[in-house]
């Protein structure tokens, strides 16, 4: 599950033999206060669900 991928922060680069994903950071995450962090993550989780038909 790549929640912040659509915003261009990370991209999947590989999956190891145990099935763990490995990501490359493409740009720094924004500097947000705790309230903004919560909203950022909520928005991205909802977008993930929408895009994946969940």
Biopython code that builds the backbone (N, CA, C, O; Angstrom):
import numpy as np
from Bio.PDB.StructureBuilder import StructureBuilder

atoms = [
    (1, "UNK", "N", (0.847, -1.178, 0.000)),
    (1, "UNK", "CA", (0.000, 0.000, 0.000)),
    (1, "UNK", "C", (0.886, 1.231, 0.000)),
    (1, "UNK", "O", (1.679, 1.436, 0.919)),
    (2, "UNK", "N", (0.753, 2.025, -1.001)),
    (2, "UNK", "CA", (1.542, 3.245, -1.097)),
    (2, "UNK", "C", (0.592, 4.432, -0.997)),
    (2, "UNK", "O", (0.026, 4.869, -1.999)),
    (3, "UNK", "N", (0.423, 4.944, 0.199)),
    (3, "UNK", "CA", (-0.577, 5.974, 0.444)),
    (3, "UNK", "C", (-0.146, 7.336, -0.085)),
    (3, "UNK", "O", (-0.959, 8.040, -0.683)),
    (4, "UNK", "N", (1.110, 7.729, 0.119)),
    (4, "UNK", "CA", (1.542, 9.060, -0.308)),
    (4, "UNK", "C", (2.218, 9.046, -1.681)),
    (4, "UNK", "O", (2.751, 10.069, -2.112)),
    (5, "UNK", "N", (2.206, 7.930, -2.355)),
    (5, "UNK", "CA", (2.794, 7.824, -3.687)),
    (5, "UNK", "C", (2.155, 8.727, -4.720)),
    (5, "UNK", "O", (2.871, 9.364, -5.494)),
    (6, "UNK", "N", (0.820, 8.808, -4.762)),
    (6, "UNK", "CA", (0.188, 9.649, -5.779)),
    (6, "UNK", "C", (0.575, 11.132, -5.693)),
    (6, "UNK", "O", (0.449, 11.863, -6.675)),
    (7, "UNK", "N", (1.039, 11.569, -4.537)),
    (7, "UNK", "CA", (1.468, 12.959, -4.391)),
    (7, "UNK", "C", (2.908, 13.167, -4.802)),
    (7, "UNK", "O", (3.411, 14.290, -4.767)),
    (8, "UNK", "N", (3.575, 12.097, -5.191)),
    (8, "UNK", "CA", (4.942, 12.225, -5.679)),
    (8, "UNK", "C", (6.014, 12.246, -4.618)),
    (8, "UNK", "O", (7.132, 12.683, -4.892)),
    (9, "UNK", "N", (5.714, 11.789, -3.408)),
    (9, "UNK", "CA", (6.720, 11.791, -2.353)),
    (9, "UNK", "C", (7.603, 10.549, -2.384)),
    (9, "UNK", "O", (8.797, 10.628, -2.093)),
    (10, "UNK", "N", (7.029, 9.414, -2.732)),
    (10, "UNK", "CA", (7.772, 8.158, -2.762)),
    (10, "UNK", "C", (7.384, 7.356, -3.989)),
    (10, "UNK", "O", (6.297, 7.527, -4.540)),
    (11, "UNK", "N", (8.296, 6.467, -4.416)),
    (11, "UNK", "CA", (7.965, 5.527, -5.475)),
    (11, "UNK", "C", (8.494, 4.157, -5.079)),
    (11, "UNK", "O", (9.560, 4.034, -4.477)),
    (12, "UNK", "N", (7.730, 3.138, -5.427)),
    (12, "UNK", "CA", (8.125, 1.769, -5.146)),
    (12, "UNK", "C", (9.293, 1.410, -6.047)),
    (12, "UNK", "O", (9.223, 1.575, -7.264)),
    (13, "UNK", "N", (10.377, 0.913, -5.440)),
    (13, "UNK", "CA", (11.552, 0.552, -6.238)),
    (13, "UNK", "C", (11.744, -0.956, -6.329)),
    (13, "UNK", "O", (12.266, -1.452, -7.327)),
    (14, "UNK", "N", (11.327, -1.692, -5.295)),
    (14, "UNK", "CA", (11.533, -3.142, -5.300)),
    (14, "UNK", "C", (10.725, -3.778, -4.186)),
    (14, "UNK", "O", (10.238, -3.107, -3.276)),
    (15, "UNK", "N", (10.597, -5.080, -4.285)),
    (15, "UNK", "CA", (10.042, -5.894, -3.208)),
    (15, "UNK", "C", (11.066, -6.977, -2.908)),
    (15, "UNK", "O", (11.505, -7.695, -3.806)),
    (16, "UNK", "N", (11.444, -7.090, -1.632)),
    (16, "UNK", "CA", (12.489, -8.061, -1.296)),
    (16, "UNK", "C", (11.922, -9.483, -1.266)),
    (16, "UNK", "O", (10.710, -9.667, -1.371)),
    (17, "UNK", "N", (12.786, -10.483, -1.124)),
    (17, "UNK", "CA", (12.339, -11.882, -1.151)),
    (17, "UNK", "C", (11.297, -12.230, -0.081)),
    (17, "UNK", "O", (10.532, -13.181, -0.240)),
    (18, "UNK", "N", (11.273, -11.454, 1.005)),
    (18, "UNK", "CA", (10.278, -11.692, 2.052)),
    (18, "UNK", "C", (8.964, -10.969, 1.783)),
    (18, "UNK", "O", (8.020, -11.083, 2.565)),
    (19, "UNK", "N", (8.898, -10.225, 0.676)),
    (19, "UNK", "CA", (7.670, -9.530, 0.313)),
    (19, "UNK", "C", (7.553, -8.106, 0.825)),
    (19, "UNK", "O", (6.511, -7.471, 0.658)),
    (20, "UNK", "N", (8.609, -7.596, 1.449)),
    (20, "UNK", "CA", (8.575, -6.224, 1.966)),
    (20, "UNK", "C", (8.872, -5.226, 0.854)),
    (20, "UNK", "O", (9.837, -5.400, 0.110)),
    (21, "UNK", "N", (8.053, -4.184, 0.732)),
    (21, "UNK", "CA", (8.298, -3.176, -0.296)),
    (21, "UNK", "C", (9.436, -2.240, 0.110)),
    (21, "UNK", "O", (9.662, -1.997, 1.296)),
    (22, "UNK", "N", (10.138, -1.726, -0.880)),
    (22, "UNK", "CA", (11.200, -0.741, -0.662)),
    (22, "UNK", "C", (10.889, 0.468, -1.532)),
    (22, "UNK", "O", (10.569, 0.340, -2.714)),
    (23, "UNK", "N", (10.991, 1.641, -0.924)),
    (23, "UNK", "CA", (10.621, 2.879, -1.603)),
    (23, "UNK", "C", (11.797, 3.832, -1.699)),
    (23, "UNK", "O", (12.729, 3.784, -0.897)),
    (24, "UNK", "N", (11.731, 4.688, -2.690)),
    (24, "UNK", "CA", (12.713, 5.756, -2.865)),
    (24, "UNK", "C", (11.969, 7.070, -2.612)),
    (24, "UNK", "O", (10.902, 7.312, -3.176)),
    (25, "UNK", "N", (12.554, 7.914, -1.749)),
    (25, "UNK", "CA", (11.944, 9.216, -1.492)),
    (25, "UNK", "C", (12.284, 10.154, -2.640)),
    (25, "UNK", "O", (13.453, 10.331, -2.981)),
    (26, "UNK", "N", (11.257, 10.755, -3.234)),
    (26, "UNK", "CA", (11.447, 11.627, -4.390)),
    (26, "UNK", "C", (11.540, 13.100, -4.005)),
    (26, "UNK", "O", (12.231, 13.879, -4.661)),
    (27, "UNK", "N", (10.842, 13.472, -2.942)),
    (27, "UNK", "CA", (10.906, 14.849, -2.456)),
    (27, "UNK", "C", (10.617, 14.827, -0.960)),
    (27, "UNK", "O", (9.979, 13.896, -0.468)),
    (28, "UNK", "N", (11.077, 15.838, -0.232)),
    (28, "UNK", "CA", (10.864, 15.841, 1.216)),
    (28, "UNK", "C", (9.378, 15.978, 1.559)),
    (28, "UNK", "O", (8.614, 16.637, 0.854)),
    (29, "UNK", "N", (9.005, 15.349, 2.642)),
    (29, "UNK", "CA", (7.642, 15.496, 3.136)),
    (29, "UNK", "C", (7.476, 16.918, 3.670)),
    (29, "UNK", "O", (8.439, 17.514, 4.152)),
    (30, "UNK", "N", (6.270, 17.462, 3.587)),
    (30, "UNK", "CA", (6.070, 18.828, 4.083)),
    (30, "UNK", "C", (6.228, 18.903, 5.597)),
    (30, "UNK", "O", (5.962, 17.940, 6.316)),
    (31, "UNK", "N", (6.665, 20.060, 6.061)),
    (31, "UNK", "CA", (6.829, 20.302, 7.494)),
    (31, "UNK", "C", (5.469, 20.748, 8.035)),
    (31, "UNK", "O", (5.057, 21.889, 7.827)),
    (32, "UNK", "N", (4.778, 19.846, 8.726)),
    (32, "UNK", "CA", (3.416, 20.110, 9.183)),
    (32, "UNK", "C", (3.315, 19.940, 10.692)),
    (32, "UNK", "O", (4.045, 19.153, 11.295)),
    (33, "UNK", "N", (2.393, 20.696, 11.294)),
    (33, "UNK", "CA", (2.123, 20.482, 12.715)),
    (33, "UNK", "C", (1.275, 19.219, 12.858)),
    (33, "UNK", "O", (0.785, 18.700, 11.855)),
    (34, "UNK", "N", (1.089, 18.712, 14.079)),
    (34, "UNK", "CA", (0.357, 17.448, 14.255)),
    (34, "UNK", "C", (-1.044, 17.442, 13.645)),
    (34, "UNK", "O", (-1.449, 16.432, 13.069)),
    (35, "UNK", "N", (-1.783, 18.521, 13.754)),
    (35, "UNK", "CA", (-3.119, 18.590, 13.167)),
    (35, "UNK", "C", (-3.048, 18.496, 11.646)),
    (35, "UNK", "O", (-3.832, 17.773, 11.031)),
    (36, "UNK", "N", (-2.116, 19.219, 11.041)),
    (36, "UNK", "CA", (-1.947, 19.181, 9.588)),
    (36, "UNK", "C", (-1.475, 17.801, 9.125)),
    (36, "UNK", "O", (-1.894, 17.327, 8.069)),
    (37, "UNK", "N", (-0.609, 17.156, 9.904)),
    (37, "UNK", "CA", (-0.146, 15.798, 9.573)),
    (37, "UNK", "C", (-1.317, 14.829, 9.534)),
    (37, "UNK", "O", (-1.427, 14.002, 8.629)),
    (38, "UNK", "N", (-2.194, 14.941, 10.534)),
    (38, "UNK", "CA", (-3.361, 14.060, 10.599)),
    (38, "UNK", "C", (-4.253, 14.255, 9.376)),
    (38, "UNK", "O", (-4.694, 13.280, 8.766)),
    (39, "UNK", "N", (-4.515, 15.493, 9.021)),
    (39, "UNK", "CA", (-5.355, 15.775, 7.851)),
    (39, "UNK", "C", (-4.685, 15.321, 6.555)),
    (39, "UNK", "O", (-5.353, 14.800, 5.661)),
    (40, "UNK", "N", (-3.392, 15.511, 6.449)),
    (40, "UNK", "CA", (-2.632, 15.077, 5.276)),
    (40, "UNK", "C", (-2.787, 13.572, 5.085)),
    (40, "UNK", "O", (-3.093, 13.107, 3.987)),
    (41, "UNK", "N", (-2.573, 12.814, 6.161)),
    (41, "UNK", "CA", (-2.675, 11.360, 6.075)),
    (41, "UNK", "C", (-4.108, 10.904, 5.804)),
    (41, "UNK", "O", (-4.325, 9.990, 5.009)),
    (42, "UNK", "N", (-5.078, 11.528, 6.452)),
    (42, "UNK", "CA", (-6.482, 11.169, 6.211)),
    (42, "UNK", "C", (-6.846, 11.383, 4.746)),
    (42, "UNK", "O", (-7.461, 10.517, 4.125)),
    (43, "UNK", "N", (-6.470, 12.529, 4.196)),
    (43, "UNK", "CA", (-6.765, 12.823, 2.791)),
    (43, "UNK", "C", (-6.144, 11.788, 1.866)),
    (43, "UNK", "O", (-6.779, 11.351, 0.906)),
    (44, "UNK", "N", (-4.914, 11.394, 2.145)),
    (44, "UNK", "CA", (-4.224, 10.431, 1.290)),
    (44, "UNK", "C", (-4.782, 9.017, 1.428)),
    (44, "UNK", "O", (-4.824, 8.269, 0.451)),
    (45, "UNK", "N", (-5.207, 8.651, 2.627)),
    (45, "UNK", "CA", (-5.827, 7.336, 2.817)),
    (45, "UNK", "C", (-7.154, 7.287, 2.062)),
    (45, "UNK", "O", (-7.447, 6.298, 1.390)),
    (46, "UNK", "N", (-7.950, 8.335, 2.165)),
    (46, "UNK", "CA", (-9.226, 8.381, 1.438)),
    (46, "UNK", "C", (-9.004, 8.325, -0.069)),
    (46, "UNK", "O", (-9.729, 7.625, -0.776)),
    (47, "UNK", "N", (-8.017, 9.051, -0.562)),
    (47, "UNK", "CA", (-7.689, 9.020, -1.986)),
    (47, "UNK", "C", (-7.271, 7.616, -2.412)),
    (47, "UNK", "O", (-7.665, 7.143, -3.477)),
    (48, "UNK", "N", (-6.475, 6.954, -1.581)),
    (48, "UNK", "CA", (-6.051, 5.582, -1.881)),
    (48, "UNK", "C", (-7.269, 4.669, -2.019)),
    (48, "UNK", "O", (-7.361, 3.883, -2.962)),
    (49, "UNK", "N", (-8.200, 4.779, -1.072)),
    (49, "UNK", "CA", (-9.403, 3.949, -1.112)),
    (49, "UNK", "C", (-10.220, 4.224, -2.368)),
    (49, "UNK", "O", (-10.690, 3.290, -3.018)),
    (50, "UNK", "N", (-10.394, 5.492, -2.713)),
    (50, "UNK", "CA", (-11.153, 5.862, -3.913)),
    (50, "UNK", "C", (-10.507, 5.277, -5.166)),
    (50, "UNK", "O", (-11.185, 4.681, -6.002)),
    (51, "UNK", "N", (-9.198, 5.452, -5.289)),
    (51, "UNK", "CA", (-8.486, 5.002, -6.486)),
    (51, "UNK", "C", (-8.458, 3.473, -6.624)),
    (51, "UNK", "O", (-8.305, 2.946, -7.726)),
    (52, "UNK", "N", (-8.605, 2.773, -5.502)),
    (52, "UNK", "CA", (-8.539, 1.316, -5.524)),
    (52, "UNK", "C", (-9.901, 0.650, -5.348)),
    (52, "UNK", "O", (-9.986, -0.560, -5.135)),
    (53, "UNK", "N", (-10.963, 1.446, -5.439)),
    (53, "UNK", "CA", (-12.316, 0.906, -5.366)),
    (53, "UNK", "C", (-12.668, 0.251, -4.052)),
    (53, "UNK", "O", (-13.418, -0.724, -4.009)),
    (54, "UNK", "N", (-12.130, 0.785, -2.997)),
    (54, "UNK", "CA", (-12.395, 0.195, -1.661)),
    (54, "UNK", "C", (-13.416, 1.051, -0.938)),
    (54, "UNK", "O", (-13.786, 0.744, 0.196)),
]
sb = StructureBuilder()
sb.init_structure("model")
sb.init_model(0)
sb.init_chain("A")
sb.init_seg("    ")
for serial, (resi, resn, name, xyz) in enumerate(atoms, 1):
    if name == "N":
        sb.init_residue(resn, " ", resi, " ")
    sb.init_atom(name, np.array(xyz, "f"), 0.0, 1.0, " ", f" {name:<3s}", serial, name[0])
structure = sb.get_structure()
